[in-house]
Amino acid sequence: MCGLAGFLRTPAMPARDSHGAWLARMTDAIVHRGPDAEGHYLDDRIALGHRRLSIIDLSEHGNQPMTSACGRYVIAFNGEIYNYRDLKTALQGQGVSFSTESDTEVLLALYAREGRACLERLNGMFAFVVWDREAGKLFMARDRLGKKPLYYYQANGHFALASEIKALLPLPPLERRLRPDAVKDFFAYQYVPDPKTVFQNLFKLPPGYWLETDGQETQLHRYWDVSFRSLDDRSEEQIAGELLELMSDAVRVRMVSDVPLGAFLSGGIDSSAVVGLMAEHSSSPVTTCAIGFDSERFDEVHYAEQVARQFSTDHHEYTVRDTVADQLRGIARYFDEPFADPSFVPTYFVSQLARQTVTVALAGDGGDENFAGYSKYVTDLWENQLRGLFPRPLRQRLFPTLAGVAGKGSHALFRKAGSLLSALAREPDEAFFLTNCFFRPSLWDQLATGDLARETRHYDPAELTRMHYGHADGPDHLSRILYTDIKTYLPGDILVKVDRMSMANSLETRAPLLDYRVVEYAASIPSALKLRGREKKHILKQSLKPMLTDDILYRKKMGFSVPLAEWLGQELRNLAHERFTATDGGLAQCFDMTQLQSLWQRHLAGEHQFSQELWSLLVFDLWWQEYGP
């Protein structure tokens, strides 16, 4: 696992004598992604840098940037190619020789022979760039699901790229100008969705895309998408068996490593499945790591302990206690954009714990998006079925009025009824957005002020949800919202969280359930086998019955939740109060502080329904202090 950075040395780029120093500052900014080695490549037209975390072929022969045998191509690569040994054998059969044991050399040789078509043959997590010295073109690509990040800056004749935004900020031509619609997106989704970033002219390369540029003309192309067309001629037993075989192979290929390897274990279905399959493929005990909380409502370690005993793992635990306030600023600094999923805190600590004993950890990410594991899917599907009972004119004319009346009630049941009626009045894609919107439009209108309010008045963050929902080819509502989450929530929230928090600790994480073969197979499974009544992940549970006990398979899902209301009222109270009353931060620049402080006082008085919104405001301000314009 590594980090990369670079820029084209175009005529618009000033101070050519300083380019080597600029590149060094860029790679220094992401030393946590690759503490084992550093490499730079410069020619008349490009500066390319790399930081290496050695996982496969630990010798210096695997260092980067790496030049092809023919001398035409130079690569900087972040990630792992899990099928590189098979690809290497095939290339050797075509007469290609290799001088290292690294997957980087295999990827470079494959690109030299096949160009951009090589992407279709890769099974892995990756973000890489290839400089074609002969053509004077830069090619960059990101893996299908977006496990590894890749950013680029393009404006005024400049083009630069990096694994993280912080590596681009030392580049003098880059201007930190806030992108208002991206700020509104953040408060709606809790992250900034691709291809936007919080800064203007700075973009994320979307998952499953490649980009090619010579500094003047740029091509952007999607090379992969997932289809939800069902193959429903198979029996449930056949699907369960084939699914287990696929997951087992996905785990097997991710256990190739020249450094110690382990797993995150929560005691939930997904991580327990990964650990169980690892145990089947391992001749020694699997190292497992779990995180707990003082709050019993959020503590899952006893489930993790149960799974650890079943598979005789070498188990390690850490309890998050009074360290949140002391470390929050430092942890949040690893996010170059506002990011408000509070589970990044335990993800940091479990990564820190794992790094004490391993360099690579397997995780259960992807199970919920593949197999309908979130409670929101049950709620949304039920709402959509109820919506179908009423004619559209009735829903659109009557329900908003009823929702307004119910929403004024003081009891929680009235507010819930108002939310339901409001959702039923909308079309399915819009309702799904509102179900997942953390900052309601009415609250945004209440708090946003000044230029931010004015410039976003006519922008609706629901556009993103509507776009992906409309693009999905699934035959039903559930498949469309699963597709939408795979394109938005998964790469924008889950995978960003895991990448940043693991790499903050120089730990590589691998997600077998996000093997593209598993994702494609899961998408082809009929929705009725994923969500059966109120039972989530039905087909996944059926496939895992030979391995996991029923009390693990059918226990209530907790997720990687945190005691957010308690944190804001206790450990983080002083920090939150400081930022919510400050006149020099990002909040004061963007929001009505009187209204914000009113929300804060209501929270302190015991009204915790705005905990997530207040948390979002707090982390936005912490981000602003570190990276704001």
VEXDREN-2710 file (C-alpha; in Angstrom, 1 decimal):
% VEXDREN-2710
k/r/px/py/pz
1/MET/0.0/0.0/0.0
2/CYS/1.4/3.3/-1.0
3/GLY/0.9/7.0/-1.9
4/LEU/1.7/8.8/-5.1
5/ALA/1.9/12.4/-6.2
6/GLY/3.0/14.4/-9.2
7/PHE/2.4/17.1/-11.8
8/LEU/2.9/17.8/-15.4
9/ARG/5.7/20.3/-16.1
10/THR/3.7/22.4/-18.5
11/PRO/4.7/25.9/-19.8
12/ALA/2.2/27.3/-17.3
13/MET/4.1/25.8/-14.4
14/PRO/6.5/28.4/-13.0
15/ALA/10.0/28.0/-11.3
16/ARG/11.2/24.8/-13.0
17/ASP/14.3/24.8/-10.8
18/SER/12.0/24.3/-7.8
19/HIS/10.0/21.4/-9.1
20/GLY/12.1/18.7/-7.4
21/ALA/11.6/20.5/-4.0
22/TRP/7.9/20.8/-4.7
23/LEU/7.6/17.1/-5.4
24/ALA/9.5/16.2/-2.2
25/ARG/7.1/18.3/-0.2
26/MET/4.2/16.6/-1.9
27/THR/5.4/13.1/-1.0
28/ASP/6.4/14.2/2.5
29/ALA/2.8/15.1/3.1
30/ILE/1.7/11.4/2.6
31/VAL/4.6/9.7/4.4
32/HIS/2.1/7.8/6.5
33/ARG/0.9/6.0/3.4
34/GLY/4.4/4.7/2.6
35/PRO/7.0/4.9/5.4
36/ASP/9.3/2.3/4.0
37/ALA/10.7/4.0/0.9
38/GLU/10.5/7.1/-1.3
39/GLY/11.1/7.6/-5.0
40/HIS/11.0/10.5/-7.4
41/TYR/11.1/10.6/-11.2
42/LEU/11.5/13.9/-13.2
43/ASP/12.0/14.5/-16.9
44/ASP/11.3/17.6/-19.0
45/ARG/7.5/17.1/-18.9
46/ILE/6.6/15.3/-15.6
47/ALA/7.4/15.1/-11.9
48/LEU/6.2/11.9/-10.3
49/GLY/6.7/10.8/-6.7
50/HIS/5.9/7.7/-4.6
51/ARG/5.9/6.6/-1.0
52/ARG/6.0/2.8/-0.4
53/LEU/4.6/0.6/2.3
54/SER/6.3/-2.7/1.5
55/ILE/3.9/-5.7/1.3
56/ILE/5.0/-7.9/-1.6
57/ASP/8.7/-8.2/-2.6
58/LEU/10.1/-6.3/0.3
59/SER/13.4/-5.7/-1.5
60/GLU/14.3/-2.3/-3.0
61/HIS/13.6/-3.9/-6.4
62/GLY/9.9/-3.2/-5.8
63/ASN/10.5/0.5/-5.2
64/GLN/8.8/3.1/-7.4
65/PRO/8.4/5.0/-9.7
66/MET/9.3/2.0/-11.9
67/THR/10.4/2.2/-15.5
68/SER/9.4/-0.5/-18.0
69/ALA/12.0/-2.7/-19.6
70/CYS/11.5/-0.9/-22.9
71/GLY/12.1/2.4/-21.2
72/ARG/8.9/4.0/-22.6
73/TYR/6.6/3.8/-19.6
74/VAL/7.0/5.0/-15.9
75/ILE/4.5/3.8/-13.3
76/ALA/3.5/4.9/-9.8
77/PHE/1.1/2.4/-8.2
78/ASN/-0.9/2.3/-5.0
79/GLY/-2.7/-0.9/-4.2
80/GLU/-2.5/-4.7/-4.7
81/ILE/-3.2/-6.8/-7.8
82/TYR/-4.4/-10.1/-6.3
83/ASN/-4.2/-12.1/-9.5
84/TYR/-0.7/-10.8/-10.4
85/ARG/0.8/-14.3/-10.3
86/ASP/-1.6/-15.6/-12.9
87/LEU/-1.0/-12.5/-15.0
88/LYS/2.7/-12.9/-14.7
89/THR/2.6/-16.6/-15.8
90/ALA/0.5/-15.6/-18.8
91/LEU/2.9/-12.8/-19.7
92/GLN/5.9/-15.1/-19.3
93/GLY/4.3/-17.4/-21.8
94/GLN/4.3/-14.5/-24.2
95/GLY/8.0/-14.0/-23.8
96/VAL/8.0/-11.3/-21.1
97/SER/10.8/-11.6/-18.5
98/PHE/10.7/-10.1/-15.0
99/SER/13.4/-8.9/-12.7
100/THR/11.4/-8.5/-9.5
101/GLU/8.7/-10.4/-7.6
102/SER/6.4/-7.4/-7.3
103/ASP/2.9/-6.9/-8.7
104/THR/4.0/-3.4/-9.8
105/GLU/6.3/-4.9/-12.5
106/VAL/3.5/-7.2/-13.7
107/LEU/1.0/-4.3/-13.9
108/LEU/3.6/-2.2/-15.8
109/ALA/4.3/-5.0/-18.3
110/LEU/0.6/-5.7/-18.8
111/TYR/0.0/-2.0/-19.5
112/ALA/2.9/-1.9/-21.9
113/ARG/1.4/-4.7/-23.9
114/GLU/-2.3/-3.9/-23.7
115/GLY/-2.7/-0.3/-22.7
116/ARG/-5.9/0.7/-21.0
117/ALA/-7.5/-2.7/-21.9
118/CYS/-5.4/-4.1/-19.1
119/LEU/-7.9/-2.8/-16.6
120/GLU/-10.4/-5.5/-17.5
121/ARG/-7.9/-8.2/-16.4
122/LEU/-7.1/-6.8/-13.0
123/ASN/-8.5/-8.1/-9.8
124/GLY/-7.4/-5.8/-7.1
125/MET/-7.6/-2.5/-5.3
126/PHE/-5.6/0.1/-7.1
127/ALA/-5.0/3.7/-8.1
128/PHE/-2.1/4.1/-10.5
129/VAL/-0.6/6.5/-13.1
130/VAL/1.5/5.6/-16.1
131/TRP/3.6/8.2/-17.9
132/ASP/4.1/7.5/-21.6
133/ARG/7.4/9.2/-22.4
134/GLU/7.1/8.7/-26.1
135/ALA/3.6/10.0/-26.5
136/GLY/3.9/12.6/-23.8
137/LYS/0.6/11.4/-22.2
138/LEU/-0.3/10.6/-18.6
139/PHE/-2.8/7.7/-17.9
140/MET/-4.4/7.2/-14.6
141/ALA/-7.0/4.7/-13.3
142/ARG/-8.9/3.7/-10.2
143/ASP/-10.2/0.3/-9.2
144/ARG/-13.8/-0.7/-9.9
145/LEU/-15.3/0.0/-6.4
146/GLY/-13.0/2.9/-5.3
147/LYS/-11.0/1.2/-2.6
148/LYS/-8.0/3.3/-3.3
149/PRO/-8.2/7.1/-3.8
150/LEU/-6.9/9.3/-6.6
151/TYR/-7.3/13.1/-6.9
152/TYR/-6.4/15.5/-9.6
153/TYR/-6.2/19.3/-10.0
154/GLN/-6.8/20.8/-13.4
155/ALA/-6.9/24.6/-14.0
156/ASN/-5.2/27.4/-15.9
157/GLY/-2.9/25.0/-17.8
158/HIS/-1.9/23.0/-14.7
159/PHE/-2.4/19.3/-14.0
160/ALA/-1.4/17.6/-10.8
161/LEU/-2.4/14.3/-9.0
162/ALA/-2.1/12.6/-5.7
163/SER/-3.4/9.9/-3.4
164/GLU/-4.6/12.5/-0.9
165/ILE/-5.5/16.2/-1.2
166/LYS/-2.9/17.1/1.4
167/ALA/-0.2/16.1/-1.0
168/LEU/-1.5/18.6/-3.6
169/LEU/-1.7/21.6/-1.2
170/PRO/2.0/22.3/-1.2
171/LEU/1.9/22.9/-5.0
172/PRO/2.0/26.7/-5.4
173/PRO/-0.3/26.9/-8.5
174/LEU/-3.2/25.3/-6.5
175/GLU/-5.7/27.7/-5.2
176/ARG/-7.8/26.8/-2.2
177/ARG/-11.2/28.1/-3.3
178/LEU/-14.2/26.6/-1.5
179/ARG/-16.8/24.8/-3.7
180/PRO/-20.2/25.8/-2.2
181/ASP/-22.3/23.0/-3.7
182/ALA/-19.8/20.5/-2.3
183/VAL/-20.2/22.0/1.2
184/LYS/-24.0/21.5/0.9
185/ASP/-23.4/17.9/-0.3
186/PHE/-21.2/17.3/2.7
187/PHE/-23.9/18.3/5.2
188/ALA/-26.5/16.2/3.3
189/TYR/-24.4/13.0/2.8
190/GLN/-21.7/13.5/5.5
191/TYR/-19.0/13.3/2.9
192/VAL/-18.2/15.0/-0.4
193/PRO/-19.3/12.6/-3.2
194/ASP/-17.2/12.1/-6.3
195/PRO/-16.2/13.6/-8.7
196/LYS/-16.4/16.7/-6.6
197/THR/-14.1/17.8/-3.8
198/VAL/-14.6/20.6/-1.4
199/PHE/-12.2/22.7/-3.5
200/GLN/-12.9/24.2/-6.9
201/ASN/-10.9/22.7/-9.9
202/LEU/-9.8/19.7/-7.7
203/PHE/-11.5/16.4/-8.4
204/LYS/-11.7/12.8/-7.4
205/LEU/-11.2/10.3/-10.2
206/PRO/-14.5/8.2/-9.9
207/PRO/-14.3/4.5/-9.2
208/GLY/-14.1/2.4/-12.3
209/TYR/-12.8/5.2/-14.4
210/TRP/-9.6/6.0/-16.3
211/LEU/-8.3/9.4/-17.4
212/GLU/-5.7/10.3/-20.0
213/THR/-4.2/13.7/-20.6
214/ASP/-1.3/15.5/-22.3
215/GLY/-1.9/18.6/-20.2
216/GLN/-4.1/20.2/-22.8
217/GLU/-6.7/17.6/-23.9
218/THR/-8.2/15.2/-21.3
219/GLN/-10.3/12.1/-21.8
220/LEU/-12.4/10.7/-18.9
221/HIS/-14.0/7.2/-19.4
222/ARG/-15.8/4.7/-17.3
223/TYR/-14.5/1.2/-17.9
224/TRP/-16.7/-0.8/-15.4
225/ASP/-20.2/-0.7/-14.0
226/VAL/-22.3/-3.3/-12.2
227/SER/-25.5/-4.8/-13.6
228/PHE/-28.4/-5.8/-11.4
229/ARG/-30.2/-7.9/-14.0
230/SER/-31.2/-11.0/-12.1
231/LEU/-30.3/-14.5/-13.1
232/ASP/-33.3/-16.1/-11.3
233/ASP/-33.2/-19.5/-12.9
234/ARG/-30.9/-20.8/-10.2
235/SER/-32.1/-22.4/-7.0
236/GLU/-31.5/-20.8/-3.6
237/GLU/-29.2/-23.7/-2.6
238/GLN/-27.2/-23.3/-5.8
239/ILE/-26.8/-19.6/-5.3
240/ALA/-25.7/-20.0/-1.7
241/GLY/-23.1/-22.6/-2.6
242/GLU/-21.7/-20.6/-5.5
243/LEU/-21.6/-17.5/-3.3
244/LEU/-19.6/-19.2/-0.6
245/GLU/-17.1/-20.5/-3.1
246/LEU/-16.6/-17.0/-4.5
247/MET/-16.1/-15.5/-1.1
248/SER/-13.7/-18.2/-0.1
249/ASP/-11.6/-17.6/-3.2
250/ALA/-11.7/-13.8/-2.6
251/VAL/-10.4/-14.4/0.9
252/ARG/-7.7/-16.8/-0.3
253/VAL/-6.2/-14.4/-2.9
254/ARG/-6.1/-11.6/-0.3
255/MET/-4.0/-13.7/2.1
256/VAL/-0.9/-13.4/-0.2
257/SER/1.6/-11.2/1.8
258/ASP/5.2/-11.0/2.7
259/VAL/4.4/-9.3/6.0
260/PRO/2.2/-10.3/9.0
261/LEU/-1.5/-10.4/8.2
262/GLY/-4.7/-10.4/10.3
263/ALA/-8.3/-9.3/10.4
264/PHE/-10.8/-6.8/11.9
265/LEU/-13.4/-8.6/13.9
266/SER/-16.6/-7.1/15.2
267/GLY/-18.6/-10.2/15.7
268/GLY/-21.0/-9.3/12.9
269/ILE/-21.8/-11.5/10.0
270/ASP/-19.4/-10.0/7.5
271/SER/-16.2/-9.8/9.5
272/SER/-17.0/-13.2/11.1
273/ALA/-17.4/-14.7/7.7
274/VAL/-14.0/-13.3/6.6
275/VAL/-12.3/-14.6/9.7
276/GLY/-13.9/-18.0/9.3
277/LEU/-12.7/-18.3/5.7
278/MET/-9.3/-17.1/6.6
279/ALA/-9.0/-19.8/9.3
280/GLU/-9.9/-22.4/6.6
281/HIS/-7.0/-21.1/4.4
282/SER/-4.4/-20.6/7.2
283/SER/-2.2/-23.2/8.8
284/SER/-1.7/-20.9/11.9
285/PRO/-4.1/-19.0/14.1
286/VAL/-5.5/-15.9/12.5
287/THR/-4.7/-12.6/14.3
288/THR/-8.0/-10.7/15.0
289/CYS/-8.6/-7.2/16.4
290/ALA/-11.7/-5.8/18.0
291/ILE/-12.8/-2.4/19.4
292/GLY/-15.2/-1.8/22.3
293/PHE/-16.8/1.1/24.1
294/ASP/-17.6/1.8/27.8
295/SER/-21.2/2.3/26.7
296/GLU/-22.9/-1.2/26.7
297/ARG/-25.3/-0.2/24.0
298/PHE/-22.5/0.2/21.5
299/ASP/-20.1/-2.6/22.7
300/GLU/-19.8/-5.7/20.5
301/VAL/-16.6/-7.2/21.9
302/HIS/-18.3/-10.2/23.5
303/TYR/-19.6/-11.2/20.0
304/ALA/-16.1/-10.8/18.6
305/GLU/-14.7/-12.9/21.5
306/GLN/-17.3/-15.7/20.7
307/VAL/-16.1/-15.8/17.0
308/ALA/-12.5/-15.6/18.1
309/ARG/-13.0/-18.7/20.3
310/GLN/-14.8/-20.6/17.6
311/PHE/-11.9/-20.2/15.1
312/SER/-9.1/-20.2/17.8
313/THR/-7.7/-16.8/16.7
314/ASP/-5.0/-14.8/18.3
315/HIS/-7.4/-12.1/19.5
316/HIS/-6.7/-8.5/20.6
317/GLU/-9.1/-5.9/22.0
318/TYR/-9.1/-2.2/22.8
319/THR/-11.7/-0.2/24.6
320/VAL/-12.4/3.5/23.6
321/ARG/-12.7/5.4/26.8
322/ASP/-11.5/9.0/27.5
323/THR/-9.2/9.4/24.6
324/VAL/-11.7/10.8/22.1
325/ALA/-11.3/14.5/23.0
326/ASP/-7.6/14.3/23.3
327/GLN/-7.1/12.7/19.9
328/LEU/-10.0/13.9/17.8
329/ARG/-8.1/16.8/16.2
330/GLY/-5.2/14.6/15.3
331/ILE/-7.4/11.9/13.9
332/ALA/-9.6/14.2/11.9
333/ARG/-6.5/15.8/10.3
334/TYR/-6.1/12.7/8.1
335/PHE/-9.3/13.7/6.2
336/ASP/-8.5/16.5/3.7
337/GLU/-12.2/17.1/3.2
338/PRO/-15.0/17.5/5.7
339/PHE/-16.0/13.9/6.8
340/ALA/-18.7/13.2/9.4
341/ASP/-19.2/9.5/9.8
342/PRO/-18.4/9.2/13.5
343/SER/-17.3/5.6/13.1
344/PHE/-14.0/6.9/11.8
345/VAL/-12.9/7.2/15.5
346/PRO/-13.2/3.5/16.3
347/THR/-11.8/2.6/12.8
348/TYR/-8.7/4.6/13.7
349/PHE/-8.3/2.8/17.0
350/VAL/-8.8/-0.6/15.6
351/SER/-6.3/0.1/12.9
352/GLN/-3.8/1.4/15.5
353/LEU/-4.4/-1.8/17.5
354/ALA/-4.0/-4.0/14.4
355/ARG/-0.8/-2.3/13.3
356/GLN/0.9/-3.4/16.6
357/THR/0.9/-7.0/15.3
358/VAL/0.2/-7.0/11.6
359/THR/0.8/-4.9/8.5
360/VAL/-2.2/-6.1/6.5
361/ALA/-5.7/-6.6/7.8
362/LEU/-8.8/-8.1/6.1
363/ALA/-12.2/-6.5/6.8
364/GLY/-15.8/-7.3/6.1
365/ASP/-16.7/-4.1/4.2
366/GLY/-19.2/-4.5/1.4
367/GLY/-21.5/-7.0/2.9
368/ASP/-24.3/-4.6/3.7
369/GLU/-24.3/-2.9/0.3
370/ASN/-24.1/-6.2/-1.6
371/PHE/-26.8/-8.1/0.4
372/ALA/-29.1/-5.4/1.8
373/GLY/-27.8/-5.4/5.4
374/TYR/-28.8/-1.9/6.6
375/SER/-32.1/-1.3/8.4
376/LYS/-32.8/1.6/6.1
377/TYR/-33.4/-0.8/3.2
378/VAL/-36.2/-2.5/5.2
379/THR/-37.7/0.9/6.0
380/ASP/-37.4/2.3/2.5
381/LEU/-38.8/-0.8/0.8
382/TRP/-41.8/-0.8/3.1
383/GLU/-42.3/2.9/2.4
384/ASN/-42.1/2.3/-1.3
385/GLN/-44.7/-0.5/-1.1
386/LEU/-47.0/1.8/0.9
387/ARG/-46.4/4.6/-1.6
388/GLY/-47.8/2.4/-4.4
389/LEU/-51.2/2.1/-2.6
390/PHE/-52.0/5.8/-3.3
391/PRO/-52.4/7.6/-6.6
392/ARG/-49.7/10.1/-7.3
393/PRO/-52.0/13.2/-7.4
394/LEU/-53.3/12.4/-3.9
395/ARG/-49.8/11.9/-2.5
396/GLN/-48.4/15.1/-4.0
397/ARG/-51.4/17.3/-3.0
398/LEU/-52.6/16.0/0.3
399/PHE/-49.6/14.4/2.0
400/PRO/-47.3/17.5/2.3
401/THR/-50.1/19.3/4.1
402/LEU/-50.7/16.4/6.5
403/ALA/-46.9/16.1/7.0
404/GLY/-46.8/19.8/7.9
405/VAL/-49.5/19.4/10.5
406/ALA/-48.1/16.3/12.0
407/GLY/-44.6/17.8/12.1
408/LYS/-45.8/20.6/14.4
409/GLY/-46.7/18.1/17.1
410/SER/-44.6/17.9/20.2
411/HIS/-44.6/14.1/20.6
412/ALA/-42.0/12.0/18.8
413/LEU/-44.8/10.0/17.1
414/PHE/-46.1/13.1/15.4
415/ARG/-42.7/13.9/14.1
416/LYS/-42.3/10.4/12.8
417/ALA/-45.7/10.5/11.1
418/GLY/-44.7/13.8/9.5
419/SER/-41.5/12.3/8.2
420/LEU/-43.4/9.3/6.8
421/LEU/-46.0/11.4/5.0
422/SER/-43.3/13.7/3.6
423/ALA/-41.5/10.7/2.2
424/LEU/-44.6/9.2/0.7
425/ALA/-45.4/12.4/-1.1
426/ARG/-42.2/12.1/-3.1
427/GLU/-40.9/9.8/-5.8
428/PRO/-38.9/6.7/-4.7
429/ASP/-35.5/8.2/-5.5
430/GLU/-36.2/11.5/-3.8
431/ALA/-37.6/9.7/-0.7
432/PHE/-34.5/7.5/-0.5
433/PHE/-32.4/10.6/-0.5
434/LEU/-34.5/12.1/2.4
435/THR/-34.2/8.8/4.3
436/ASN/-30.4/9.1/4.2
437/CYS/-30.1/12.9/4.4
438/PHE/-28.4/13.9/7.6
439/PHE/-29.0/17.6/7.3
440/ARG/-32.6/18.3/6.4
441/PRO/-33.2/21.0/3.8
442/SER/-35.1/23.0/6.4
443/LEU/-32.2/23.0/8.8
444/TRP/-29.8/24.0/6.1
445/ASP/-32.0/26.9/5.2
446/GLN/-32.1/27.8/8.9
447/LEU/-28.3/27.8/9.4
448/ALA/-26.6/28.6/6.1
449/THR/-25.9/32.3/5.6
450/GLY/-24.0/34.8/3.5
451/ASP/-22.3/33.7/0.3
452/LEU/-22.7/30.0/1.1
453/ALA/-26.5/30.3/1.3
454/ARG/-26.8/32.6/-1.7
455/GLU/-24.6/30.4/-4.0
456/THR/-26.4/27.1/-3.0
457/ARG/-30.0/28.4/-3.0
458/HIS/-30.9/26.6/-6.2
459/TYR/-28.7/23.5/-5.7
460/ASP/-30.3/20.3/-4.5
461/PRO/-27.9/17.5/-3.3
462/ALA/-30.6/15.0/-4.1
463/GLU/-29.5/15.4/-7.8
464/LEU/-26.7/12.8/-7.1
465/THR/-29.1/10.2/-5.7
466/ARG/-31.6/10.8/-8.5
467/MET/-28.8/10.4/-11.1
468/HIS/-27.6/7.0/-9.9
469/TYR/-31.0/5.7/-9.1
470/GLY/-32.1/6.5/-12.7
471/HIS/-29.0/4.9/-14.2
472/ALA/-29.4/1.6/-12.4
473/ASP/-30.6/-1.3/-14.6
474/GLY/-32.2/-3.3/-11.7
475/PRO/-35.7/-4.6/-12.1
476/ASP/-37.0/-3.3/-8.7
477/HIS/-36.6/-0.6/-6.1
478/LEU/-34.3/-2.5/-3.8
479/SER/-31.8/-3.2/-6.6
480/ARG/-31.8/0.5/-7.6
481/ILE/-31.1/1.7/-4.1
482/LEU/-28.4/-0.9/-3.6
483/TYR/-26.8/0.3/-6.9
484/THR/-27.1/3.9/-5.7
485/ASP/-25.3/3.1/-2.4
486/ILE/-22.5/1.2/-4.3
487/LYS/-21.9/4.3/-6.3
488/THR/-22.2/6.8/-3.5
489/TYR/-22.2/5.8/0.1
490/LEU/-19.7/2.9/-0.3
491/PRO/-16.9/4.8/-2.1
492/GLY/-17.7/8.2/-0.5
493/ASP/-18.0/7.2/3.1
494/ILE/-17.1/3.6/4.0
495/LEU/-14.0/3.2/1.8
496/VAL/-12.7/6.7/2.5
497/LYS/-13.0/6.0/6.2
498/VAL/-11.2/2.7/6.1
499/ASP/-8.5/3.9/3.7
500/ARG/-7.7/7.1/5.7
501/MET/-7.8/5.6/9.1
502/SER/-5.8/2.5/8.2
503/MET/-3.2/4.4/6.2
504/ALA/-2.9/6.9/9.1
505/ASN/-1.4/3.9/10.9
506/SER/0.5/2.6/7.9
507/LEU/-1.8/-0.4/7.8
508/GLU/-3.1/-2.0/4.6
509/THR/-6.7/-3.2/4.6
510/ARG/-8.3/-5.6/2.1
511/ALA/-12.0/-6.3/1.6
512/PRO/-12.8/-9.7/0.2
513/LEU/-16.5/-9.0/0.0
514/LEU/-15.7/-6.2/-2.5
515/ASP/-13.9/-8.5/-4.9
516/TYR/-15.5/-7.4/-8.1
517/ARG/-16.5/-11.0/-8.8
518/VAL/-18.5/-11.2/-5.5
519/VAL/-20.1/-7.8/-6.2
520/GLU/-21.1/-8.8/-9.7
521/TYR/-22.5/-12.1/-8.5
522/ALA/-24.4/-10.5/-5.6
523/ALA/-25.9/-8.0/-8.0
524/SER/-27.3/-10.8/-10.1
525/ILE/-29.1/-12.4/-7.1
526/PRO/-32.8/-11.6/-7.0
527/SER/-33.8/-8.9/-4.4
528/ALA/-36.2/-11.3/-2.8
529/LEU/-33.3/-13.5/-1.7
530/LYS/-31.4/-10.5/-0.2
531/LEU/-34.3/-9.0/1.8
532/ARG/-36.9/-11.5/2.8
533/GLY/-39.6/-9.7/4.8
534/ARG/-37.7/-8.0/7.5
535/GLU/-34.8/-10.4/7.3
536/LYS/-31.7/-8.7/5.9
537/LYS/-28.9/-10.5/4.1
538/HIS/-31.0/-13.7/3.8
539/ILE/-28.9/-15.3/1.0
540/LEU/-25.7/-14.4/2.7
541/LYS/-26.8/-16.1/5.9
542/GLN/-27.9/-19.2/4.0
543/SER/-24.4/-19.4/2.4
544/LEU/-22.7/-19.1/5.8
545/LYS/-24.8/-21.6/7.7
546/PRO/-22.1/-24.3/7.4
547/MET/-19.6/-22.0/9.1
548/LEU/-21.3/-19.6/11.5
549/THR/-23.6/-20.3/14.4
550/ASP/-27.2/-19.0/14.4
551/ASP/-26.6/-16.6/17.3
552/ILE/-24.0/-14.8/15.1
553/LEU/-26.0/-15.0/11.9
554/TYR/-29.3/-13.8/13.4
555/ARG/-28.4/-11.5/16.2
556/LYS/-29.5/-7.8/15.9
557/LYS/-27.1/-5.7/13.8
558/MET/-25.3/-3.0/15.7
559/GLY/-22.9/-1.8/13.0
560/PHE/-19.8/0.2/13.9
561/SER/-21.8/2.8/15.9
562/VAL/-20.5/5.2/18.5
563/PRO/-22.1/6.9/21.5
564/LEU/-22.3/10.2/19.7
565/ALA/-24.8/12.0/22.0
566/GLU/-22.8/11.0/25.1
567/TRP/-19.6/12.1/23.5
568/LEU/-21.0/15.6/22.7
569/GLY/-22.4/15.9/26.2
570/GLN/-19.3/14.6/28.0
571/GLU/-15.9/14.0/26.5
572/LEU/-16.3/16.4/23.6
573/ARG/-18.4/19.0/25.4
574/ASN/-15.7/21.5/26.0
575/LEU/-14.3/21.2/22.5
576/ALA/-17.7/21.5/20.9
577/HIS/-18.6/24.5/23.1
578/GLU/-15.4/26.2/22.1
579/ARG/-16.0/25.8/18.4
580/PHE/-19.7/26.6/18.5
581/THR/-19.0/29.9/20.1
582/ALA/-15.8/30.8/18.2
583/THR/-15.9/33.8/15.9
584/ASP/-12.8/32.9/13.9
585/GLY/-13.6/29.5/12.4
586/GLY/-15.3/28.0/9.4
587/LEU/-18.7/27.9/11.2
588/ALA/-18.7/31.6/11.7
589/GLN/-17.8/32.1/8.0
590/CYS/-20.7/30.0/6.8
591/PHE/-23.5/29.7/9.3
592/ASP/-25.8/31.7/11.5
593/MET/-24.1/31.3/14.9
594/THR/-27.1/32.3/16.9
595/GLN/-29.2/29.5/15.3
596/LEU/-26.3/27.1/15.8
597/GLN/-25.9/27.9/19.4
598/SER/-29.6/27.4/19.9
599/LEU/-29.2/23.9/18.6
600/TRP/-26.3/23.3/20.9
601/GLN/-28.2/24.5/24.0
602/ARG/-31.1/22.2/23.2
603/HIS/-28.7/19.3/23.0
604/LEU/-27.2/20.2/26.4
605/ALA/-30.8/20.4/27.7
606/GLY/-31.3/16.7/26.7
607/GLU/-32.8/17.1/23.2
608/HIS/-30.4/14.7/21.4
609/GLN/-32.2/14.6/18.0
610/PHE/-29.6/16.9/16.5
611/SER/-26.5/14.9/17.6
612/GLN/-25.4/14.0/14.1
613/GLU/-26.0/17.5/12.8
614/LEU/-23.9/19.0/15.6
615/TRP/-21.2/16.5/15.1
616/SER/-21.2/17.4/11.4
617/LEU/-20.8/21.1/12.3
618/LEU/-18.0/20.3/14.7
619/VAL/-15.9/18.2/12.3
620/PHE/-16.5/20.8/9.5
621/ASP/-14.9/23.4/11.8
622/LEU/-12.0/21.1/12.7
623/TRP/-11.4/20.6/8.9
624/TRP/-11.6/24.3/8.3
625/GLN/-9.0/25.0/10.9
626/GLU/-6.5/22.6/9.2
627/TYR/-7.3/23.0/5.5
628/GLY/-9.8/25.7/5.0
629/PRO/-9.3/28.6/2.5
END
